[in-house]
Amino acid sequence: MRKQAENRILFWIYLAPALIAFTLTVVIPFLIGFYYSLTDWNAISSAFSFLGFDNFIRAFTDEGLRNSFFHSIQYTILSVILINAVGLSLAILVSKPFKGSNLLRGAFFVPNMIGGLILGFLWQYVFVKAFPAIADIFFLGFLGVDWIGDKQYALFALVIVSTWQFAGYAMVIYIAALQSIPKSMIEAADMEGASGLNKFVYITLPMIVPAFTINIFLTLTNAFKQFDTNLSLTNGGPHKSTELLALHIYNEAFGYNDFGYGQAQAVLFFILISIVAIIQVRLTKKREVEL
């Protein structure tokens, strides 16, 4: 019993620094933010009124917030599918034994190290200058469209940039999963004469489901929280057709100085992301158990 008590004390001593930091930087600011979401605080005047849940009721009837939510859903679905598809494809490619595979792994991962704001400005040049020039030289008309000035294509431009940035990160996780597949299973399938497609569908995919759980969770939450690239690439335009939820909340708080209402939207945003993440993890974890 004494040993258990000592271990428990040591456990809390080691945990205390991280727990204190988490409380100071996450828990307390969240509670303060929730309080401000119940007021009409504008971050300028020290005087503000307590509104109760009026800001939350207003949020549910806000057409601009609904439009941003719809754009976020579109962006999330497209980016999650593309990032994971490209990441898995790259992982399969560089997992094959050939000269230069390690170099390619590094090259594919590098975009993930570039900050979202810088990335947005870089891709502005690509969409505005580079793509039209390539389209003229190689007669590729689809590249010459107004990617970030036409609301028909602007959201797809944002998805392309996000895929280019995060696919390399997803690739690393898929590589680890692919390398954990027992070679004996592949050898047994070869002896039975299984085709490459059958091995992929019946061996590879079921064995890397845990990697899908991790990557879908990461890409899903990151897509819903997308802000910096959205700000620097399109700034929500044209005509707010690419204004995702995080950018909408930012504009509401800092653009219109309506911090109380913006904070109420942020609280609802937190609840939304939490619910979506929990459901996704439970569904994919259930799939792991079934397999």
C-alpha positions in Angstrom: 0.0 0.0 0.0 2.8 2.4 0.9 4.5 1.6 -2.5 1.2 2.4 -4.3 0.8 5.7 -2.5 4.4 6.7 -3.4 3.8 5.8 -7.0 0.6 7.8 -7.0 2.4 10.8 -5.5 5.2 10.5 -8.1 2.6 10.2 -10.9 1.0 13.5 -9.9 4.4 15.2 -9.4 5.4 14.3 -13.0 2.0 15.2 -14.3 1.7 18.5 -12.5 3.8 20.7 -14.9 1.8 19.6 -18.0 -1.5 19.7 -16.1 -0.8 23.3 -14.8 0.3 24.4 -18.3 -2.9 22.9 -19.9 -5.1 24.5 -17.2 -3.5 28.0 -17.7 -3.5 27.9 -21.5 -6.6 25.9 -22.3 -9.1 25.4 -19.5 -9.1 28.8 -17.9 -9.2 30.8 -21.3 -12.0 28.5 -22.4 -14.0 29.2 -19.2 -13.4 33.0 -19.6 -14.4 32.8 -23.2 -17.6 31.0 -22.4 -18.4 33.8 -19.9 -17.8 36.4 -22.5 -20.0 34.5 -24.9 -22.9 35.4 -22.6 -22.2 39.1 -22.9 -22.1 41.9 -25.5 -18.4 42.6 -24.9 -16.7 44.4 -27.8 -13.1 44.2 -26.4 -12.9 48.1 -26.5 -15.1 49.3 -23.7 -14.7 47.9 -20.2 -18.5 48.1 -19.8 -20.7 45.3 -21.1 -24.0 43.7 -20.5 -24.9 40.2 -19.6 -27.1 38.7 -22.3 -27.5 35.1 -21.2 -27.9 32.8 -24.2 -29.0 35.4 -26.6 -25.8 35.2 -28.6 -26.3 31.4 -29.0 -29.9 31.9 -30.2 -28.7 34.6 -32.6 -26.0 32.2 -33.9 -28.6 29.6 -34.9 -30.5 32.1 -37.0 -27.4 33.7 -38.6 -27.4 33.1 -42.4 -23.7 34.0 -42.7 -22.8 31.4 -40.1 -24.9 28.8 -41.9 -23.2 29.5 -45.2 -19.8 29.2 -43.6 -20.8 25.9 -42.0 -22.0 24.7 -45.4 -18.7 25.7 -47.0 -16.7 24.0 -44.2 -18.6 20.8 -44.7 -17.8 20.9 -48.5 -14.2 21.7 -47.8 -13.9 19.0 -45.1 -15.3 16.2 -47.2 -13.2 17.0 -50.2 -10.0 17.5 -48.3 -10.3 14.4 -46.0 -10.9 12.2 -49.1 -8.1 13.7 -51.2 -5.5 14.0 -48.4 -6.0 10.4 -47.4 -6.1 9.1 -51.0 -3.0 11.0 -52.0 -1.2 10.2 -48.7 -1.9 6.4 -49.1 -0.9 6.5 -52.7 2.4 8.2 -51.9 3.0 5.8 -49.0 2.6 2.8 -51.3 4.9 4.4 -53.9 7.8 5.1 -51.6 7.4 1.8 -49.6 8.6 0.0 -52.7 12.3 -0.8 -52.7 13.9 1.5 -55.2 16.8 4.0 -55.3 15.8 7.4 -54.1 12.7 6.3 -52.1 14.0 8.1 -49.0 14.6 11.3 -50.9 11.1 11.2 -52.2 9.7 10.7 -48.7 11.5 13.8 -47.5 10.3 15.8 -50.6 6.7 14.8 -50.1 6.8 15.7 -46.4 8.5 19.1 -46.8 5.2 21.0 -47.7 3.8 20.1 -44.2 6.6 22.2 -42.7 5.6 25.4 -44.5 3.3 27.7 -42.5 -0.3 28.1 -43.7 0.0 31.9 -44.2 3.1 31.6 -46.3 1.6 28.7 -48.2 -1.4 30.7 -49.1 0.6 33.6 -50.6 2.9 31.1 -52.5 -0.1 29.4 -54.1 -1.7 32.7 -54.9 1.2 33.2 -57.3 0.8 29.6 -58.6 -2.9 30.0 -59.3 -2.7 33.6 -60.7 0.6 33.3 -62.7 2.0 29.8 -63.0 -1.1 27.9 -63.9 -2.2 30.3 -66.7 1.3 30.2 -68.2 1.4 26.4 -68.1 -2.0 26.3 -69.7 -0.9 28.6 -72.6 2.3 26.6 -73.2 0.7 23.1 -73.1 -2.8 24.0 -74.2 -4.3 22.9 -70.9 -7.3 25.1 -70.7 -8.6 23.8 -67.4 -5.5 25.2 -65.7 -6.1 28.7 -67.0 -9.4 29.2 -65.1 -9.6 31.9 -62.5 -8.9 29.6 -59.6 -9.2 32.1 -56.7 -11.3 34.8 -58.3 -14.2 32.6 -59.5 -16.4 31.1 -56.7 -17.0 28.1 -58.9 -13.3 27.1 -58.4 -12.1 29.0 -55.3 -13.0 26.3 -52.8 -11.4 23.6 -55.0 -8.2 25.8 -55.0 -8.2 25.7 -51.2 -8.6 22.0 -51.2 -5.7 21.6 -53.6 -3.4 23.6 -51.4 -4.5 21.7 -48.2 -3.9 18.4 -50.0 -0.5 19.5 -51.2 0.4 20.5 -47.6 -1.0 17.6 -45.5 -0.7 14.6 -47.8 3.0 14.1 -46.9 2.1 14.0 -43.2 -0.6 11.4 -43.8 1.9 9.5 -46.0 4.3 9.1 -43.0 1.6 7.5 -40.9 0.5 5.2 -43.7 4.2 4.1 -44.3 4.5 3.1 -40.6 1.3 1.0 -41.0 2.4 -0.6 -44.3 5.7 -1.6 -42.7 3.9 -3.3 -39.8 2.1 -5.7 -42.1 3.7 -9.2 -41.5 5.6 -10.3 -44.6 4.4 -13.8 -44.0 0.9 -12.8 -44.9 2.0 -11.3 -48.2 4.2 -14.4 -49.0 1.2 -16.7 -48.2 -1.0 -14.7 -50.5 1.7 -14.9 -53.3 1.9 -18.7 -52.9 -1.9 -18.9 -53.3 -1.7 -16.9 -56.5 -3.5 -13.8 -55.2 -3.4 -10.8 -57.5 -2.0 -7.4 -56.5 -5.5 -6.0 -56.2 -6.7 -8.8 -54.0 -3.7 -8.5 -51.7 -4.4 -4.8 -51.4 -8.1 -5.2 -50.7 -8.1 -8.2 -48.4 -4.7 -7.8 -46.6 -3.3 -4.3 -46.9 -6.5 -2.2 -46.3 -7.7 -4.3 -43.2 -4.2 -4.2 -41.7 -3.9 -0.4 -41.9 -7.3 0.5 -40.5 -5.6 2.0 -37.3 -3.7 4.4 -39.6 -7.0 5.4 -41.2 -8.4 6.1 -37.8 -5.5 8.4 -37.0 -5.3 10.1 -40.4 -9.0 10.7 -40.7 -9.2 12.1 -37.2 -6.3 14.5 -37.9 -7.5 15.6 -41.4 -11.1 15.9 -40.2 -10.3 18.2 -37.2 -7.7 20.2 -39.2 -10.1 20.7 -42.0 -12.8 22.1 -39.7 -10.2 24.3 -38.0 -8.7 25.6 -41.2 -7.9 29.3 -40.9 -4.5 30.5 -41.9 -4.4 29.2 -45.5 -8.1 30.3 -45.9 -7.1 33.8 -44.8 -4.0 34.2 -46.9 -5.2 32.4 -50.1 -8.8 33.7 -50.6 -9.6 35.7 -47.4 -13.1 34.1 -47.7 -13.7 35.4 -51.2 -15.0 35.8 -53.7 -18.3 36.9 -52.2 -17.6 34.8 -49.0 -17.8 31.6 -51.1 -14.8 30.2 -49.3 -15.3 31.7 -45.9 -14.9 28.7 -43.6 -16.1 28.6 -40.0 -12.9 29.6 -38.3 -12.5 32.6 -40.6 -16.1 33.6 -40.2 -15.7 33.6 -36.4 -12.5 35.7 -36.7 -14.2 38.2 -38.9 -17.1 38.5 -36.6 -14.9 39.1 -33.5 -12.1 41.2 -35.0 -13.8 42.6 -38.1 -16.9 43.8 -36.4 -15.6 44.1 -32.8 -18.5 41.8 -31.7 -16.4 39.7 -29.4 -19.2 38.4 -27.3 -21.1 37.0 -30.3 -17.9 35.8 -31.9 -17.0 33.9 -28.7 -20.5 32.3 -28.7 -19.8 31.1 -32.2 -16.4 29.8 -31.1 -18.0 27.8 -28.3 -20.5 26.2 -30.7 -17.6 25.5 -33.0 -15.7 23.7 -30.3 -18.8 21.6 -29.5 -19.2 20.8 -33.2 -15.6 19.6 -33.6 -15.7 17.6 -30.4 -18.9 15.8 -31.5 -17.6 15.1 -35.0 -14.2 13.8 -33.8 -15.8 11.6 -31.1 -18.2 10.0 -33.6 -15.4 9.5 -36.2 -13.1 7.8 -33.7 -15.8 5.6 -32.4 -16.9 4.5 -35.9 -13.3 3.7 -37.1 -12.4 2.0 -33.8 -15.4 -0.2 -34.1 -14.2 -1.1 -37.6 -10.8 -2.0 -36.2 -12.5 -4.4 -33.7 -14.6 -6.0 -36.4 -11.5 -6.7 -38.5 
